[in-house]
């Protein structure tokens, strides 16, 4: 008889019994090889989501998924740094941060993912740019990082293949909100990239997977301790996701927000502040700044001078996008055929936003996936989204819907209105950064 089998492992998980590191390693290899079926992968994700693995099991699963593929090693004249967000609405910081870090002397092989649940995916956003290729061979990735200092790519078949299977299953089985699965998924890919420093953006609030501060702290501490235990210097910031980070949600619309900030045509303060904060932490970890404050100033200078935009343009061109994208981006991005306002139903101050509901609006417009084989419509989404504490008059637009059809637009209008809570009291928006976790 074989030492392990999927049914026995699933039975133990279902009953809440501890699962050995050997069993988790076997299951990860089975995910990578195909020996574990899609049904068994889905059952595994659901059982872990409901029962949990505990700290030892979480570390074991992370190591097992990391060991299911290869690991990159680098010999570069500067530190290899990266950032990862646990997912939010209007969170396009990676597109700003990777080139800004490159402009400051770091090398950034950023292995990113697609939309997961109600949250947007970095790769989906970049693929709104015509011609952009997220799938690079290891040789091409190495060459691009050497020449451009930055690349934002999908995990190759050799990098954490077990996570590739499980990531797709989690998106369509309602098993995203699991501390164990999130930790293993993020770190199996990031550690496989051979990083010297990693900064984590752990989201907290209505648009995050972690709704409470306790949940966000637990995830941040799990990520930091697991990554540092594997030899990667790591810091996490717990940041607010009680409203969209940018004033836009949707793939091409978020690229527009990035380009407006990169080129200085219309700087989004929240995007700027979070990019500099995360970048400052990364530069400090990599020895390119005296401390996080010094690093944040260096990232800000790279954004303000246009150096980050220059590196962004090099990265986009190297990955198949237009060579003139930084200069001609308004002409290069797709636009939805139907654009309608969301009228505010009554006068008031925005007291509450169900940011997850706004993310679901984007998904149902076609900007995300309801099934694993769904194709993304890069042009749809929301723009000019009203924020917490904003004073609105009756009938004033609280957002603009970008849709493929009139029917889809009208359904989105109603859903956006339902996601807002209005009142009379003045409201100070929550702080952007709630806490810093260093281990």
C-alpha positions as CSV (number, residue, x, y, z in Angstrom):
1,X,0.0,0.0,0.0
2,X,1.2,3.6,-0.7
3,X,2.3,5.6,2.4
4,X,-0.3,8.3,1.7
5,X,-3.4,8.7,-0.3
6,X,-5.6,11.8,-0.9
7,X,-8.8,10.3,0.6
8,X,-7.2,9.5,3.9
9,X,-5.6,13.0,4.1
10,X,-8.9,14.6,3.3
11,X,-10.7,12.5,6.0
12,X,-8.2,13.6,8.6
13,X,-8.6,17.3,7.6
14,X,-12.4,17.0,7.7
15,X,-12.2,15.6,11.2
16,X,-9.8,18.3,12.4
17,X,-6.9,15.9,13.0
18,X,-3.3,17.0,12.6
19,X,-1.8,16.2,9.2
20,X,1.8,15.4,9.0
21,X,4.4,17.3,7.1
22,X,5.0,14.2,5.0
23,X,1.3,14.0,4.1
24,X,1.2,17.6,3.1
25,X,4.4,17.2,1.0
26,X,2.8,14.2,-0.7
27,X,-0.4,16.2,-1.4
28,X,1.6,19.1,-2.8
29,X,3.5,16.8,-5.1
30,X,0.2,15.3,-6.2
31,X,-1.2,18.8,-7.0
32,X,1.9,19.5,-9.1
33,X,1.9,16.1,-10.9
34,X,-1.9,15.8,-11.4
35,X,-2.2,12.7,-9.2
36,X,-4.5,14.7,-7.0
37,X,-7.7,15.4,-8.9
38,X,-9.5,18.8,-9.2
39,X,-12.3,17.5,-6.9
40,X,-9.7,16.4,-4.3
41,X,-7.9,19.8,-4.6
42,X,-11.2,21.6,-4.0
43,X,-12.1,19.4,-1.0
44,X,-8.6,20.0,0.4
45,X,-9.0,23.8,0.1
46,X,-12.5,23.7,1.7
47,X,-11.3,21.5,4.6
48,X,-8.3,23.7,5.3
49,X,-10.5,26.8,5.1
50,X,-13.0,25.3,7.6
51,X,-10.7,23.4,9.9
52,X,-7.3,25.1,9.6
53,X,-3.8,23.5,9.8
54,X,-2.3,25.2,12.8
55,X,1.1,26.9,12.8
56,X,3.1,23.7,12.2
57,X,0.8,22.6,9.4
58,X,0.9,26.1,7.9
59,X,4.7,26.1,7.8
60,X,4.8,22.5,6.5
61,X,2.3,23.3,3.7
62,X,4.3,26.4,2.7
63,X,7.5,24.4,2.5
64,X,5.8,21.6,0.6
65,X,4.4,23.9,-2.0
66,X,7.7,25.7,-2.3
67,X,9.4,22.3,-2.8
68,X,7.0,21.3,-5.5
69,X,9.0,23.3,-8.0
70,X,12.3,25.0,-8.6
71,X,13.9,28.0,-6.9
72,X,15.6,31.0,-8.6
73,X,19.1,32.1,-7.5
74,X,20.5,35.5,-8.4
75,X,23.9,37.0,-8.8
76,X,23.2,40.7,-9.3
77,X,24.9,43.9,-8.3
78,X,22.1,44.9,-6.0
79,X,19.5,43.5,-3.7
80,X,16.6,41.3,-5.0
81,X,13.4,42.8,-3.4
82,X,9.7,42.4,-3.8
83,X,6.3,43.3,-2.4
84,X,3.0,41.4,-2.1
85,X,-0.5,42.5,-1.2
86,X,-3.1,40.2,0.3
87,X,-5.7,41.7,-2.1
88,X,-8.0,44.6,-2.2
89,X,-10.1,46.9,-4.4
90,X,-8.4,49.5,-6.5
91,X,-5.1,48.3,-5.2
92,X,-2.6,48.8,-8.1
93,X,0.4,49.7,-6.0
94,X,2.6,46.9,-7.5
95,X,2.5,48.7,-10.9
96,X,4.0,51.8,-9.2
97,X,6.3,50.1,-6.7
98,X,8.2,47.7,-9.0
99,X,9.6,50.4,-11.3
100,X,10.2,52.8,-8.3
101,X,12.3,50.2,-6.5
102,X,14.2,49.5,-9.8
103,X,14.9,53.3,-10.1
104,X,16.3,53.2,-6.6
105,X,18.8,50.4,-7.4
106,X,16.9,47.2,-6.5
107,X,16.1,44.2,-8.7
108,X,12.5,43.2,-8.7
109,X,11.4,39.8,-10.1
110,X,7.8,40.2,-9.0
111,X,5.8,37.0,-9.4
112,X,2.2,38.0,-9.3
113,X,-1.3,36.5,-9.5
114,X,-4.7,37.1,-11.1
115,X,-7.9,38.2,-9.6
116,X,-8.9,36.1,-6.6
117,X,-12.5,36.3,-5.3
118,X,-13.7,39.9,-5.2
119,X,-10.1,41.3,-5.5
120,X,-8.3,42.4,-8.6
121,X,-5.2,40.7,-9.9
122,X,-1.9,42.5,-10.9
123,X,-1.5,40.3,-14.0
124,X,-5.1,41.0,-15.2
125,X,-4.4,44.8,-14.8
126,X,-1.2,44.7,-16.8
127,X,-2.7,42.5,-19.5
128,X,-5.2,45.4,-20.2
129,X,-2.1,46.9,-22.0
130,X,-2.1,45.6,-25.6
131,X,0.6,43.0,-26.2
132,X,1.7,42.7,-22.6
133,X,3.0,39.2,-21.8
134,X,3.0,38.0,-18.3
135,X,4.4,34.5,-19.0
136,X,8.2,34.5,-19.4
137,X,10.6,31.7,-19.5
138,X,13.2,31.6,-16.7
139,X,15.9,32.7,-19.2
140,X,13.8,35.7,-20.4
141,X,12.9,36.6,-16.8
142,X,16.6,36.6,-15.9
143,X,17.5,38.7,-18.9
144,X,14.8,41.2,-18.3
145,X,15.6,41.6,-14.6
146,X,19.3,42.2,-15.5
147,X,18.5,44.8,-18.2
148,X,15.3,46.5,-16.8
149,X,15.7,45.7,-13.1
150,X,12.0,44.9,-12.9
151,X,9.6,42.3,-14.3
152,X,6.0,41.5,-13.2
153,X,5.2,37.9,-14.3
154,X,3.1,34.9,-13.7
155,X,4.7,31.9,-11.9
156,X,6.2,29.6,-14.5
157,X,5.3,25.9,-14.6
158,X,8.5,25.3,-12.6
159,X,7.7,27.8,-9.8
160,X,5.4,26.4,-7.0
161,X,3.3,24.3,-9.4
162,X,1.2,23.1,-6.5
163,X,0.1,26.6,-5.8
164,X,-0.8,27.1,-9.4
165,X,-3.4,24.3,-9.1
166,X,-4.6,25.3,-5.7
167,X,-4.8,29.1,-6.5
168,X,-7.2,28.5,-9.4
169,X,-9.4,26.2,-7.3
170,X,-9.6,28.7,-4.4
171,X,-10.9,31.4,-6.7
172,X,-13.9,29.4,-7.8
173,X,-14.7,27.4,-4.6
174,X,-15.2,30.2,-2.1
175,X,-12.1,29.1,-0.1
176,X,-10.0,32.3,-0.4
177,X,-10.3,33.5,3.2
178,X,-8.0,31.1,4.9
179,X,-4.9,32.2,6.8
180,X,-3.2,28.9,6.1
181,X,-3.9,28.9,2.3
182,X,-3.1,32.6,1.9
183,X,0.3,32.2,3.7
184,X,1.3,29.1,1.8
185,X,0.2,30.6,-1.6
186,X,2.0,33.9,-1.1
187,X,5.2,32.6,0.3
188,X,5.7,29.5,-1.8
189,X,5.9,31.8,-4.9
190,X,7.8,34.6,-3.2
191,X,10.4,32.4,-1.6
192,X,10.9,30.5,-4.9
193,X,11.8,33.8,-6.5
194,X,15.0,33.9,-4.4
195,X,14.3,37.2,-2.6
196,X,16.6,38.9,-0.2
197,X,13.9,41.2,1.2
198,X,10.1,41.2,1.1
199,X,7.5,43.7,2.2
200,X,3.9,42.6,2.7
201,X,0.8,44.7,2.5
202,X,-1.8,43.0,4.6
203,X,-5.2,44.5,4.0
204,X,-7.8,45.1,6.7
205,X,-11.5,46.1,6.4
206,X,-14.6,45.6,4.3
207,X,-12.8,45.1,1.0
208,X,-10.1,42.7,2.5
209,X,-10.2,39.0,3.1
210,X,-9.3,39.8,6.7
211,X,-12.2,42.0,8.1
212,X,-11.0,42.6,11.6
213,X,-7.7,43.9,13.1
214,X,-7.2,40.6,14.9
215,X,-7.5,38.6,11.7
216,X,-5.1,40.9,9.9
217,X,-2.5,40.8,12.6
218,X,-2.7,37.0,12.8
219,X,-2.1,36.8,9.0
220,X,0.7,39.4,9.0
221,X,2.5,37.7,11.9
222,X,2.1,34.3,10.2
223,X,3.5,35.6,6.9
224,X,6.4,37.5,8.6
225,X,7.5,34.6,10.9
226,X,7.2,32.0,8.1
227,X,9.2,34.1,5.6
228,X,11.9,35.1,8.1
229,X,12.1,31.5,9.2
230,X,12.9,30.6,5.6
231,X,15.7,33.2,5.5
232,X,14.0,36.1,3.8
233,X,14.0,39.5,5.6
234,X,10.4,40.5,5.8
235,X,8.2,43.4,7.1
236,X,4.5,43.7,6.9
237,X,2.3,46.8,7.0
238,X,-1.4,46.4,7.9
239,X,-3.2,48.8,5.7
240,X,-6.8,50.0,5.3
241,X,-9.2,48.5,2.8
242,X,-12.5,49.9,4.1
243,X,-12.7,51.8,0.8
244,X,-11.0,51.3,-2.6
245,X,-7.4,52.4,-2.5
246,X,-7.6,54.2,-5.8
247,X,-10.7,56.0,-7.1
248,X,-11.0,53.3,-9.7
249,X,-11.6,49.5,-9.7
250,X,-11.2,47.5,-12.9
251,X,-8.2,46.5,-15.0
252,X,-7.7,49.2,-17.6
253,X,-9.2,51.8,-15.2
254,X,-6.6,51.0,-12.5
255,X,-3.8,51.2,-15.1
256,X,-5.1,54.7,-15.9
257,X,-4.9,55.6,-12.2
258,X,-1.3,54.3,-12.2
259,X,-0.3,56.2,-15.2
260,X,-1.8,59.5,-13.9
261,X,0.2,59.1,-10.8
262,X,3.4,57.9,-12.5
263,X,3.3,60.8,-15.0
264,X,2.1,63.4,-12.5
265,X,-1.0,64.3,-14.5
266,X,-3.3,63.6,-11.6
267,X,-1.6,62.1,-8.6
268,X,-3.7,59.8,-6.4
269,X,-2.6,60.6,-2.8
270,X,-3.4,57.2,-1.3
271,X,-1.6,55.4,-4.1
272,X,1.4,57.7,-3.6
273,X,1.5,57.4,0.2
274,X,1.2,53.6,0.2
275,X,3.7,53.1,-2.5
276,X,6.3,55.3,-0.7
277,X,5.6,53.6,2.6
278,X,6.0,50.0,1.3
279,X,8.9,51.0,-0.9
280,X,10.7,52.6,2.0
281,X,10.4,49.4,4.0
282,X,11.7,47.4,1.1
283,X,14.7,49.7,0.5
284,X,15.6,49.5,4.2
285,X,15.4,45.7,4.1
286,X,17.7,45.6,1.1
287,X,20.3,48.1,2.5
288,X,19.5,50.7,-0.1
289,X,18.2,53.2,2.6
290,X,19.2,54.0,6.1
291,X,15.7,53.3,7.4
292,X,12.1,53.1,6.2
293,X,11.7,56.9,6.4
294,X,14.8,57.5,4.2
295,X,13.6,54.8,1.8
296,X,10.2,56.4,1.5
297,X,11.8,59.7,0.5
298,X,13.9,57.9,-2.1
299,X,10.8,56.2,-3.6
300,X,9.0,59.6,-3.6
301,X,11.9,61.1,-5.5
302,X,11.8,58.3,-8.1
303,X,8.1,58.9,-8.6
304,X,8.4,62.7,-8.7
305,X,11.4,62.8,-11.1
306,X,9.9,60.6,-13.7
307,X,12.6,57.9,-13.1
308,X,9.9,55.3,-12.0
309,X,7.9,56.1,-15.1
310,X,11.0,55.5,-17.3
311,X,11.6,52.1,-15.7
312,X,7.9,51.3,-16.1
313,X,8.1,52.0,-19.8
314,X,11.1,49.8,-20.2
315,X,9.4,46.9,-18.4
316,X,6.2,47.2,-20.5
317,X,8.1,47.3,-23.7
318,X,10.3,44.3,-22.7
319,X,7.2,42.3,-22.0
320,X,5.6,43.0,-25.4
321,X,3.7,46.2,-24.7
322,X,3.9,49.4,-26.7
323,X,7.3,51.0,-26.7
324,X,5.6,54.4,-26.4
325,X,3.1,53.4,-23.7
326,X,4.3,56.0,-21.1
327,X,3.8,58.8,-23.7
328,X,0.7,57.4,-25.4
329,X,-1.2,55.5,-22.7
330,X,-4.5,57.3,-23.1
331,X,-4.6,56.0,-26.7
332,X,-3.4,52.5,-25.9
333,X,-6.0,51.3,-23.3
334,X,-9.4,49.7,-24.1
335,X,-12.5,51.7,-23.2
336,X,-16.0,50.3,-22.4
337,X,-18.8,51.1,-24.8
338,X,-21.3,52.1,-22.0
339,X,-20.3,54.6,-19.3
340,X,-23.1,55.8,-16.9
341,X,-23.1,57.7,-13.6
342,X,-24.3,56.2,-10.3
343,X,-26.6,58.9,-8.9
344,X,-26.5,59.4,-5.1
345,X,-30.0,58.4,-3.8
346,X,-30.0,61.1,-1.2
347,X,-27.8,63.9,0.2
348,X,-25.4,63.0,2.9
349,X,-21.9,62.1,4.1
350,X,-20.4,58.8,3.1
351,X,-20.3,56.8,6.4
352,X,-19.7,53.3,5.2
353,X,-18.6,51.5,2.0
354,X,-18.9,47.8,1.4
355,X,-15.7,47.6,-0.6
356,X,-16.1,43.9,-1.2
357,X,-19.5,44.6,-2.8
358,X,-17.8,47.0,-5.1
359,X,-15.3,44.3,-6.0
360,X,-18.1,42.0,-6.8
361,X,-19.7,44.7,-9.1
362,X,-16.5,44.7,-11.1
363,X,-16.4,40.9,-11.2
364,X,-20.0,40.7,-12.5
365,X,-19.4,43.4,-15.1
366,X,-16.8,41.0,-16.5
367,X,-13.7,42.4,-14.9
368,X,-13.1,39.2,-12.8
369,X,-13.9,35.5,-13.0
370,X,-17.0,33.7,-11.8
371,X,-15.7,30.5,-13.3
372,X,-12.1,29.4,-13.8
373,X,-12.4,29.6,-17.6
374,X,-14.1,33.0,-17.8
375,X,-12.4,35.6,-20.0
376,X,-11.6,39.0,-18.5
377,X,-13.0,42.1,-20.1
378,X,-10.3,44.7,-19.3
379,X,-12.3,47.8,-20.1
380,X,-15.1,47.4,-17.5
381,X,-15.3,48.6,-13.9
382,X,-15.8,51.7,-11.8
383,X,-14.2,55.1,-11.8
384,X,-14.5,58.3,-9.8
385,X,-15.5,56.3,-6.8
386,X,-16.6,58.5,-3.8
387,X,-14.7,57.9,-0.6
388,X,-15.4,57.8,3.1
389,X,-16.3,61.2,4.6
390,X,-17.1,62.7,1.2
391,X,-20.2,65.0,1.1
392,X,-22.6,64.1,-1.7
393,X,-25.7,65.9,-3.0
394,X,-28.8,63.9,-4.1
395,X,-28.3,62.9,-7.7
396,X,-24.6,63.7,-7.7
397,X,-22.5,60.9,-9.2
398,X,-21.0,58.6,-6.5
399,X,-19.1,56.6,-9.2
400,X,-19.1,56.0,-12.9
401,X,-19.9,52.5,-14.2
402,X,-18.0,51.3,-17.3
403,X,-19.9,48.3,-18.8
404,X,-20.2,46.2,-21.9
405,X,-24.0,46.6,-22.1
406,X,-26.8,48.9,-20.8
407,X,-28.3,46.1,-18.9
408,X,-25.1,45.3,-17.1
409,X,-24.6,49.0,-16.4
410,X,-28.0,49.4,-14.7
411,X,-27.5,46.3,-12.6
412,X,-24.1,47.7,-11.5
413,X,-25.7,51.1,-10.6
414,X,-28.1,49.5,-8.2
415,X,-25.4,47.4,-6.6
416,X,-23.1,50.4,-6.1
417,X,-25.9,52.4,-4.5
418,X,-26.5,49.5,-2.1
419,X,-22.9,49.3,-1.1
420,X,-22.9,52.8,0.4
421,X,-24.1,54.0,3.7
422,X,-24.9,57.7,4.0
423,X,-25.5,59.9,7.1
424,X,-25.4,63.4,8.4
425,X,-22.3,63.3,10.7
426,X,-18.9,64.4,9.5
427,X,-16.5,61.5,9.2
428,X,-12.7,61.4,9.3
429,X,-11.5,58.5,7.0
430,X,-9.6,55.8,8.7
431,X,-5.7,55.9,8.7
432,X,-4.1,54.4,5.6
433,X,-1.6,52.4,7.7
434,X,-2.8,50.7,10.9
435,X,0.3,48.8,12.1
436,X,3.8,47.6,11.2
437,X,4.8,44.0,11.9
438,X,8.4,43.0,12.0
439,X,8.3,39.6,13.6
